[in-house]
Amino acid sequence: MTSAAFPRLFEPLGIAPPTWQSSPQGIDTGGWGLSLTTPDIARFGQLLLQRGMWQGKRLLRFESARLLGLSEVDAIDEFHHQV
């Protein structure tokens, strides 16, 4: 996960290669275990506020950024409206 996400997401945000919890086989967990500094989390939050744009470049699709910014309740409601 880290190797795929780093050049497309973390590097453009100025985030040093993060550590990600992995299985004994070396596979990133993906859903949890990501270690970032507070400034790194703030950059990611700013990316979401800017709807996936960072310094004039689109790092996330607009829809992905919108969904990531929803609360769990709103996300479940959104899913039910799409089904």
C-alpha positions in Angstrom: 0.0 0.0 0.0 2.7 2.4 1.0 4.7 1.8 -2.2 1.7 2.5 -4.4 0.4 5.5 -2.5 3.7 7.2 -1.8 4.5 8.7 -5.3 0.8 9.6 -6.0 -0.3 10.9 -2.7 2.2 11.2 0.2 5.1 12.6 -1.8 3.2 15.4 -3.5 1.8 16.4 0.0 5.4 16.6 1.3 4.9 13.6 3.6 8.0 11.4 4.2 7.6 7.7 3.6 5.1 6.7 6.3 5.2 3.5 8.2 2.2 1.1 7.9 1.5 -1.8 10.1 2.0 -5.1 8.1 1.3 -8.7 8.5 4.0 -11.3 9.3 4.2 -11.9 5.6 5.0 -8.2 5.0 1.6 -7.2 3.5 0.3 -3.7 4.6 -2.9 -3.9 6.6 -4.3 -1.0 4.6 -7.3 -0.3 6.8 -5.4 0.7 9.9 -1.9 1.0 11.3 -0.7 4.1 9.3 1.7 6.2 11.3 1.8 9.9 10.4 2.9 13.1 12.2 0.3 15.7 13.2 1.5 18.1 10.4 1.1 15.2 7.9 -2.4 14.5 9.0 -3.1 18.3 8.7 -1.9 18.2 5.1 -4.2 15.3 4.3 -7.1 17.1 5.9 -6.3 20.2 3.9 -6.3 18.0 0.7 -9.8 16.8 1.6 -11.0 20.4 2.3 -9.6 21.3 -1.2 -11.6 18.5 -2.6 -8.6 16.5 -3.8 -6.6 19.4 -5.2 -3.1 20.2 -3.9 -1.0 23.1 -5.3 -3.0 23.1 -8.5 -2.8 19.4 -9.0 -5.5 16.8 -8.6 -4.3 14.1 -6.2 -7.7 12.5 -5.5 -10.8 12.3 -7.6 -13.4 14.9 -6.4 -15.9 12.1 -5.5 -13.2 10.2 -3.5 -12.3 13.3 -1.5 -16.0 14.1 -0.9 -16.7 10.6 0.4 -13.5 10.6 2.6 -14.8 13.7 4.2 -18.2 12.2 5.3 -18.9 11.0 8.7 -19.6 7.3 9.1 -23.3 8.0 9.4 -23.3 10.2 6.3 -21.3 7.6 4.4 -23.8 4.8 5.2 -26.7 7.1 4.2 -24.9 7.9 1.0 -24.4 4.2 0.2 -28.1 3.5 0.8 -29.1 6.3 -1.6 -26.8 4.8 -4.3 -28.2 1.3 -4.0 
